[in-house]
Amino acid sequence: MVAPGRVLPEISEMARLQGRRIRAAFVYSDLHGFTKLVATQPEARSFLLLDTFVEIATRLTKHYNGEVMDVAGDRVLSVFHRSLGDASDDPVHEAVTFALWLQGVFNKVICPAFGGSPGQLSLGIGIDYGLAIVGCVGIRNNRRIVFLGDPANDAAKLQDLAGAGETILSQEASRRHPKLLNNVGWNPKIELWKDQAIMRINQYIDDENPPRPR
């Protein structure tokens, strides 16, 4: 049974075979070069790097009113959603602000702190927006939230396309004109992917003035 949803549900609120349709921005963030870096340094340092990345990604997600829905190794899924009648920012605006801030923190703080050069350790991010079904799978104490539909799948695929330090927006996400791109010196490029125009954002133009969080 699938019903319209107003907010992201908790696992305790979801019955078996029950789903809800929501519109949300899906953001996949993944460390590039982490496996190779692990082979060159002590295990404890690798765990500290991963823990630092996940903690910062989680804190930034929450700061921009999103929720971390999954952590799989060095990949984090953040979801930004607004219930009906919520007049605050479009979730795509907050998803993009989160992503570009995470890129900035990673490049300026995390990567240098752990001895990763730009060519050795980097971050790739994919963002899509649209209608998806959120449901719950598993039994007893092993249940977890899952998402069905193109937005979550395409965000993951766009992340796979992302090069070092790139954030890629789907056509649906980019056509919502994320506000941060209008007032901060990013360098967006448009190209075709799966017959849609995606936007690659790969660097600061003014590297000394990164975006400021609210």
Phi, psi and omega in degrees: 000127180238129182233158175299143180244150178253331180219162173294124184281157169277157179301322182295341181270351187258126174272165179297138179064023178249139178221164177225140177270128177224156170257129185205161172262128181252130183233117174257127178240130186221136177281128175261131178089005183294319182299316178293322180294323179303324183289348185251002183216164181301149182302321182299322179291324178295317177297320179296319177300311182295318179297319179297314180299312182294320180296314181294318177300320180292315180296318179292321177302311181294323180300325180260027170067028175253181178226135172281118185258344181198143171230117180236098184065240180257025177242134182238133174254117176249138181236132181242126190213147176234134176286161179301134179090353178281119185266008180285184186305147171306134182299335177294321178301315182288325178297317180291318177300316176302312185297315182288327175293319179297319177300315181297314179295320180296313184291324187268335187239300189294308183301309179297324183295332182252016172074021179266128175278161180305329179276344183264320184224127182209178183232131174243139184226138175236139183228132171222161181223142175162192183274128179221162176256126176256132181216186183228133178235164180101178182230152173050241185271010182244026180279152179211154178282138175228159179238134177245137178128167185296320187304314180292318180295316182289327176299320178294320180291323177294324176297321178297329178284337188294135174276190181299121178075011182265146168241127182244127177257139173291169178300317182295322179288316184290330181287352176273006172051066179308128189296326184300329183290343182274339187232008176231143188284071174263161184244082182280144176229139182257136174212169181266141175210122182053042178063022174230155182271109177262160182243123175262131177237114193238358180188163168282143166278318176251094188288344182272356182229072178292164179298146180258136177289155177290000000 
